[in-house]
Amino acid sequence: MPDLAPLPTPLDEATEALRALLGDRLVTSGGDRRQHSHGEGLPDAGLPDMVAYPETTEEVAELARICTAHRIAMVPYGAGSSLEGQVAALNGGVSVDLTRMNRVLEVSPGSLDCHVQAGVTRMQLNAHLRDTGLFFPLDPGADATLGGMAATRASGTNAVGYGTMREVVLALTVVTPDGRIIRTGSRARKSATGYDLTRLYVGSEGTLGFITELRLRLVGQPEAVVSAVSQFPSLEAAVNTATMARQMDLRVVRLELLDEVQTDACIRYSKLEGMAPKPTLFVEFHGTPAAVREQAELFHELARDMGALSWDEAETPEARTALWTARHHAYEACIALVPGSRNMGTDACVPIEHLAACLIETQADVRDSGLTAPIVGHVGDGNFHLGILFDPEDKDQRARADALAERVSLRAIRYGGTCSGEHGVGLHKTRYLAAEHGEALEIMRALKAALDSLGLMNPGKLIPEREAPPTG
């Protein structure tokens, strides 16, 4: 009898249909698949079976219909800068890279908004806006895609002054898992109609559908900007200064903390002059020349009362850029402290009244762990980060790093906060969702089941599976 050819699998059939749709924009090479198997941060990876590069919302919708028909997992992918395992393809399937959807579709100066495709990055948008007198204010550090920023509800250094993606997203175009195209929200600055689906998809981490287009708020370029750096004798003095500034309603736009370990790392990495390895605050004010000068002087007076060791201002664009470039290189500076290490970058957020106590407890925990883990904080809104350095080949170090990250998350929840202020949950923080949300987690599971009944959208992320009941 002649040999029978193997029957095509659902994956084979989906691959054939997707290749008919995308041509050479469907890639199965090992290099592309490995690149799309993980984001930044932890080395944990999940290899997709293929990588798709759609260029329109309609192509994403057809891709979703094909994958749903063949029960193939779909993982949205942007710049790959996520830190909690959001882009790992745990069940294989297709990694859907949206970076070719990178057009600014419309800018409306009169309404202070814009319409962009999901693959536009924040730097690309601000370059496009340069001559309009407007800018997009959120700055997470990485040049992330705006779709990815919405999916993880990102924020960054400007959040204390301009809010997070939750506040700046007006409307979305979303492709559902079964391939429907829906539009949520409108250009109106408020609405009292229907469920707020825009806020549902912002922060959904690719588990409910594909964000393919966004309508975003913009703000006017400030007339004047003053940045300053102030160093303190202790972490407590620096944090108390930041807390008091917020309680006094000083109009800071950026309010960043580096502990002495992170400051030392930045001094070495960015070759900063005139700074000591001490706890440090970076602060910035936007507004009229008179307003920013008044606010800066009030903050300086407060810092001096709290025992500040120095106060240095930067008013020229060049000086401000140098100052904030050093801050944005904190991630790389952290890794450079221990060559060959990986950075388990974790974040948490607590009510600002508890920030000092939480950070002091966390710093003591780091010392007890025996690991190097600098602290960086968007302390104006109670958000802080630990860069936990570990040798990925050393199982003991990895275990201690995991345990330290877990204690940080549970400590933040104990203080009435959250296990993530901006990185998101992804794969690595699902185990804390029950402690943080309690019975509300069941509502989240119900929403996931209703909107992605087959579990094909970014499976294994954000919403933890129910634990199996004990047997025997």
QUIDACOR-V848857 format. One record per residue. N is the residue number from 1. RES is the residue in one letter. SS is DSSP state (helix for helix, strand for strand, loop for the rest). PSI is psi in radians with two decimals (* if undefined). Layout:
{{N RES SS PSI} {N RES SS PSI}}
This chain:
{{1 M loop 2.48} {2 P loop 2.61} {3 D loop 2.38} {4 L loop 2.30} {5 A loop 2.47} {6 P loop 2.52} {7 L loop 2.49} {8 P loop 2.45} {9 T loop 2.89} {10 P helix -0.63} {11 L helix -0.73} {12 D helix -0.78} {13 E helix -0.72} {14 A helix -0.73} {15 T helix -0.76} {16 E helix -0.75} {17 A helix -0.69} {18 L helix -0.60} {19 R helix -0.61} {20 A helix -0.57} {21 L helix -0.77} {22 L helix -0.24} {23 G helix -2.30} {24 D helix 0.07} {25 R helix 0.14} {26 L strand 2.10} {27 V strand 2.35} {28 T loop 0.18} {29 S loop 2.64} {30 G helix -0.66} {31 G helix -0.86} {32 D helix -0.71} {33 R helix -0.74} {34 R helix -0.70} {35 Q helix -0.61} {36 H loop 0.21} {37 S loop -0.15} {38 H loop 2.85} {39 G loop -2.62} {40 E loop 3.12} {41 G loop -2.24} {42 L loop 2.61} {43 P loop -0.05} {44 D loop 2.33} {45 A loop 2.81} {46 G loop 2.05} {47 L loop 2.12} {48 P loop 2.77} {49 D loop -0.43} {50 M strand 2.87} {51 V strand 2.23} {52 A strand 2.50} {53 Y loop 1.31} {54 P loop 2.79} {55 E loop -0.13} {56 T loop 2.80} {57 T helix -0.67} {58 E helix -0.65} {59 E helix -0.69} {60 V helix -0.72} {61 A helix -0.76} {62 E helix -0.68} {63 L helix -0.79} {64 A helix -0.70} {65 R helix -0.71} {66 I helix -0.81} {67 C helix -0.67} {68 T helix -0.73} {69 A helix -0.55} {70 H helix 0.11} {71 R loop 0.87} {72 I loop 2.30} {73 A loop 2.57} {74 M strand 2.27} {75 V strand 1.91} {76 P strand 2.50} {77 Y strand 2.30} {78 G loop -1.98} {79 A loop -0.15} {80 G loop 0.35} {81 S loop 0.07} {82 S loop 2.66} {83 L loop -0.11} {84 E loop 0.45} {85 G loop 0.32} {86 Q loop -0.51} {87 V loop 0.04} {88 A loop 2.28} {89 A loop 1.46} {90 L loop -0.52} {91 N loop 0.41} {92 G loop -2.43} {93 G loop -2.60} {94 V strand 2.23} {95 S strand 2.10} {96 V strand 1.74} {97 D strand 2.03} {98 L loop 0.20} {99 T loop -0.30} {100 R loop -0.14} {101 M loop 1.29} {102 N loop 0.66} {103 R loop 2.39} {104 V strand 1.95} {105 L strand -0.57} {106 E strand 2.48} {107 V strand 2.25} {108 S strand 1.54} {109 P loop -0.60} {110 G loop -0.54} {111 S loop 0.03} {112 L loop 0.86} {113 D strand 2.98} {114 C strand 2.85} {115 H strand 2.12} {116 V strand 2.75} {117 Q strand 2.78} {118 A loop -0.43} {119 G loop -0.05} {120 V loop 2.35} {121 T strand 2.83} {122 R helix -0.66} {123 M helix -0.67} {124 Q helix -0.76} {125 L helix -0.77} {126 N helix -0.56} {127 A helix -0.69} {128 H helix -0.57} {129 L helix -0.06} {130 R helix -0.69} {131 D helix 0.14} {132 T helix -0.20} {133 G loop 0.10} {134 L strand 2.85} {135 F strand 2.79} {136 F loop 2.11} {137 P loop -0.26} {138 L loop 2.43} {139 D loop 1.56} {140 P loop 0.04} {141 G loop -1.18} {142 A loop 2.65} {143 D loop 1.18} {144 A loop 2.76} {145 T strand 2.62} {146 L helix -0.55} {147 G helix -0.75} {148 G helix -0.66} {149 M helix -0.68} {150 A helix -0.71} {151 A helix -0.58} {152 T loop 0.07} {153 R loop 0.90} {154 A loop 2.91} {155 S loop -1.69} {156 G loop -2.78} {157 T loop -0.43} {158 N loop 0.08} {159 A helix -0.60} {160 V helix -0.49} {161 G helix -0.57} {162 Y helix -0.03} {163 G loop -2.93} {164 T loop -3.09} {165 M helix -0.49} {166 R helix -0.65} {167 E helix -0.49} {168 V helix -0.18} {169 V strand 2.08} {170 L strand -0.70} {171 A strand 2.76} {172 L strand 2.66} {173 T strand 2.21} {174 V strand 2.41} {175 V strand 2.13} {176 T strand 2.86} {177 P loop -0.52} {178 D loop 0.14} {179 G loop 0.18} {180 R loop 2.56} {181 I strand 2.07} {182 I strand 2.71} {183 R strand 2.21} {184 T strand 2.58} {185 G strand -2.99} {186 S loop -3.08} {187 R loop -0.17} {188 A loop 2.54} {189 R loop -0.17} {190 K loop 2.78} {191 S loop 2.57} {192 A loop 0.57} {193 T loop 2.26} {194 G loop 3.12} {195 Y loop 2.58} {196 D loop 1.41} {197 L helix -0.50} {198 T helix -0.83} {199 R helix -0.43} {200 L helix -0.77} {201 Y helix -0.52} {202 V loop 2.03} {203 G loop 0.05} {204 S loop -0.11} {205 E loop 0.64} {206 G loop 0.24} {207 T loop -0.14} {208 L loop -0.21} {209 G strand 3.14} {210 F strand 2.14} {211 I strand 2.06} {212 T strand -0.43} {213 E strand 2.66} {214 L strand 2.49} {215 R strand 2.11} {216 L strand 2.54} {217 R strand 2.51} {218 L loop 2.86} {219 V strand 2.78} {220 G strand 2.55} {221 Q loop 2.30} {222 P loop 2.58} {223 E loop -0.62} {224 A strand 2.62} {225 V strand 2.32} {226 V strand 2.22} {227 S strand 2.65} {228 A strand 2.74} {229 V strand 2.35} {230 S strand 2.34} {231 Q strand 2.66} {232 F strand 2.73} {233 P loop -0.33} {234 S loop 2.76} {235 L helix -0.69} {236 E helix -0.74} {237 A helix -0.71} {238 A helix -0.79} {239 V helix -0.71} {240 N helix -0.59} {241 T helix -0.81} {242 A helix -0.75} {243 T helix -0.80} {244 M helix -0.66} {245 A helix -0.72} {246 R helix -0.69} {247 Q helix -0.47} {248 M loop -0.04} {249 D loop 0.62} {250 L loop 2.40} {251 R loop 1.11} {252 V loop 2.52} {253 V loop -0.65} {254 R strand 2.40} {255 L strand 1.69} {256 E strand 2.49} {257 L strand 2.40} {258 L strand 2.24} {259 D loop 3.09} {260 E helix -0.55} {261 V helix -0.78} {262 Q helix -0.65} {263 T helix -0.76} {264 D helix -0.73} {265 A helix -0.75} {266 C helix -0.64} {267 I helix -0.79} {268 R helix -0.80} {269 Y helix -0.78} {270 S helix 0.09} {271 K loop 0.88} {272 L loop 2.42} {273 E loop 2.58} {274 G loop 0.19} {275 M loop 2.56} {276 A loop 2.76} {277 P loop 1.26} {278 K loop 2.77} {279 P strand 2.36} {280 T strand 2.43} {281 L strand 2.34} {282 F strand 2.30} {283 V strand 2.58} {284 E strand 2.51} {285 F strand 2.43} {286 H strand 2.55} {287 G strand -2.67} {288 T loop 2.78} {289 P helix -0.73} {290 A helix -0.71} {291 A helix -0.79} {292 V helix -0.60} {293 R helix -0.74} {294 E helix -0.79} {295 Q helix -0.70} {296 A helix -0.71} {297 E helix -0.68} {298 L helix -0.72} {299 F helix -0.74} {300 H helix -0.75} {301 E helix -0.75} {302 L helix -0.80} {303 A helix -0.73} {304 R helix -0.71} {305 D helix -0.49} {306 M loop 0.08} {307 G loop 0.36} {308 A loop 2.47} {309 L loop -0.35} {310 S loop 2.86} {311 W loop 1.96} {312 D strand 2.20} {313 E strand 2.71} {314 A strand 2.06} {315 E loop -0.45} {316 T loop 2.63} {317 P helix -0.66} {318 E helix -0.76} {319 A helix -0.70} {320 R helix -0.70} {321 T helix -0.76} {322 A helix -0.72} {323 L helix -0.88} {324 W helix -0.41} {325 T helix -0.71} {326 A helix -0.71} {327 R helix -0.75} {328 H helix -0.35} {329 H loop 0.24} {330 A helix -0.65} {331 Y helix -0.87} {332 E helix -0.67} {333 A helix -0.66} {334 C helix -0.88} {335 I helix -0.63} {336 A helix -0.31} {337 L helix -0.62} {338 V loop 1.54} {339 P loop 2.39} {340 G loop -0.06} {341 S loop 2.89} {342 R strand 2.67} {343 N strand 1.95} {344 M strand 1.45} {345 G strand 1.98} {346 T strand 2.72} {347 D strand 2.78} {348 A strand 2.90} {349 C strand 2.34} {350 V loop 2.81} {351 P loop 2.45} {352 I helix -0.47} {353 E helix -0.39} {354 H helix 0.07} {355 L helix -0.81} {356 A helix -0.84} {357 A helix -0.73} {358 C helix -0.73} {359 L helix -0.69} {360 I helix -0.72} {361 E helix -0.69} {362 T helix -0.72} {363 Q helix -0.68} {364 A helix -0.67} {365 D helix -0.71} {366 V helix -0.80} {367 R helix -0.74} {368 D helix -0.47} {369 S helix -0.39} {370 G loop 0.10} {371 L loop 2.80} {372 T loop 2.14} {373 A strand 1.48} {374 P strand 2.65} {375 I strand 2.28} {376 V strand 2.41} {377 G strand 2.38} {378 H strand 1.20} {379 V helix -0.22} {380 G helix -0.43} {381 D helix 0.37} {382 G loop 0.21} {383 N strand 2.31} {384 F strand 2.78} {385 H strand 2.57} {386 L strand 2.28} {387 G strand 1.59} {388 I strand 1.97} {389 L strand 2.36} {390 F strand 2.73} {391 D loop 2.03} {392 P loop -0.28} {393 E loop -0.11} {394 D loop 1.86} {395 K helix -0.61} {396 D helix -0.77} {397 Q helix -0.72} {398 R helix -0.71} {399 A helix -0.74} {400 R helix -0.63} {401 A helix -0.78} {402 D helix -0.75} {403 A helix -0.70} {404 L helix -0.77} {405 A helix -0.68} {406 E helix -0.76} {407 R helix -0.63} {408 V helix -0.79} {409 S helix -0.85} {410 L helix -0.55} {411 R helix -0.78} {412 A helix -0.75} {413 I helix -0.71} {414 R helix -0.58} {415 Y loop 0.16} {416 G loop 0.31} {417 G loop -2.58} {418 T strand 2.66} {419 C loop -0.16} {420 S loop 2.14} {421 G loop -0.46} {422 E loop -0.35} {423 H loop -0.51} {424 G loop -3.11} {425 V loop -0.85} {426 G loop -2.30} {427 L loop -0.63} {428 H loop -0.30} {429 K loop 0.23} {430 T helix -0.52} {431 R helix -0.15} {432 Y helix -0.09} {433 L helix -0.66} {434 A helix -0.73} {435 A helix -0.62} {436 E helix -0.67} {437 H helix -0.25} {438 G loop -2.33} {439 E loop -0.38} {440 A helix -0.39} {441 L helix -0.56} {442 E helix -0.60} {443 I helix -0.69} {444 M helix -0.74} {445 R helix -0.68} {446 A helix -0.70} {447 L helix -0.76} {448 K helix -0.79} {449 A helix -0.63} {450 A helix -0.68} {451 L helix -0.30} {452 D loop 1.17} {453 S loop -0.46} {454 L loop -0.09} {455 G loop 0.64} {456 L loop -0.31} {457 M strand 1.93} {458 N loop 1.01} {459 P loop 2.55} {460 G loop 0.05} {461 K loop 2.71} {462 L loop -1.06} {463 I loop 1.99} {464 P loop 2.57} {465 E loop 2.65} {466 R loop 2.45} {467 E loop 2.41} {468 A loop 2.45} {469 P loop 2.63} {470 P loop 2.59} {471 T loop 2.83} {472 G loop *}}
